[in-house]
Amino acid sequence: MFLYIRIALYAFFGWLAGAGVGSIDPTGQVFSIEIDRLAEWLVSGLGIVGTFAASRVAKRMGGRT
């Protein structure tokens, strides 16, 4: 399970880097992150994690509501 999570995180952060969320100045000494763009992805990620956690809780309860 953790292997799948790690692979997904590698893919996610690779994509995030390619999406232009962070940038390096021309001298190569300063790395900056655009908080507004990053916030959109963090909220989406939290939604995915929350959905996964809720499904795990529901599975443990045996589908009882």
Secondary structure as GFF3:
##gff-version 3
##sequence-region A 1 65
A	DSSP	alpha_helix	2	18	.	.	.	ID=ss1
A	DSSP	beta_strand	22	24	.	.	.	ID=ss2
A	DSSP	beta_strand	31	33	.	.	.	ID=ss3
A	DSSP	alpha_helix	35	60	.	.	.	ID=ss4
###
